[in-house]
Amino acid sequence: MGLLKWCDEGPATVSLLATVEDAVHTMMDKEVGAVAVIDEKGVVAGMFTERDVLAKFALSGRDPKTTPVRELMSPIVEMATEETTPSEALAVMLERHYRHMPIVDDHGKVLGICSIRNILEARVDDLLAQLDDSHQPGAKV
């Protein structure tokens, strides 16, 4: 099963020229905890997350309307491809303490953003289906 199909529809992205306010509004509008920061070609330049808001911005005294998101984003980003399996992505996210991973094409253009929540929700559905099947008459437990 492709990782991209488990992502939220339409990746949450902001431009390298965006402000912290722009990024936070995008996260709130899309109901996600991170945005991919992309260049003019749509290539991922970094990630800006809720953790960045808390750790790098919240107590800085800076104005969210004028602070460039590129100054606070995490520039080195582990990325997945359409060939990355959900288990591979989850292993990397757990090992590196990421909650979000962009999925990119061969040129680094963002196709989607997968979160640990996306993977866990998909697996919970599978587990619930298995549990329901085990309660059918004649099912082996």
C-alpha positions, -999 to +999 in steps of 0.1 A: +000+000+000+015+033-010+023+058+017+009+087-003-026+073-001-025+074+037-017+112+038-042+140+044-055+153+011-035+182-004-002+188+014+000+217+038+027+239+024+040+275+026+065+294+006+100+302+017+088+338+017+060+330+042+058+344+077+053+325+109+017+338+109+011+324+074+024+290+085+004+289+117-028+299+097-021+271+072-017+245+100-049+257+116-068+258+083-057+223+073-059+210+109-023+196+108+007+200+130+033+208+103+038+225+070+064+218+043+083+250+034+088+249-003+107+270-028+093+285-060+096+251-078+076+233-051+107+216-038+109+210+000+133+234+017+123+224+052+095+217+077+079+240+102+061+223+130+041+230+162+073+221+180+091+249+161+064+273+172+068+264+208+106+259+210+118+286+186+091+312+184+066+314+213+089+331+239+111+349+214+092+382+215+092+383+177+062+394+156+046+365+138+035+388+110+071+398+101+091+368+112+101+347+081+093+310+086+125+301+068+144+314+099+127+290+122+120+259+100+140+227+103+161+228+071+174+193+071+144+171+064+142+133+060+119+127+031+099+097+017+091+088-018+061+071-033+080+038-029+086+042+008+065+018+028+045+029+058+066+007+081+098+023+067+084+058+072+072+050+107+106+036+117+124+067+105+099+090+122+102+072+155+140+070+153+144+106+144+116+119+167+097+133+137+059+134+136+057+144+100+075+134+068+071+149+034+067+126+004+084+139-026+089+130-063+123+124-080+129+162-081+121+169-044+087+184-051+062+177-023+034+153-031+021+149+004+029+149+041+025+118+061+021+120+099+024+093+125-013+099+131-020+090+095-002+057+098-017+048+131-052+057+120-048+034+090-036+005+112-063+011+138-089+006+111-072-027+101-071-039+137-107-030+143-117-049+111-097-079+124-114-077+158-149-075+142-141-105+120-130-126+150-165-121+166-183-136+136-198-171+142-173-198+134-144-174+135-112-187+151-099-164+179 
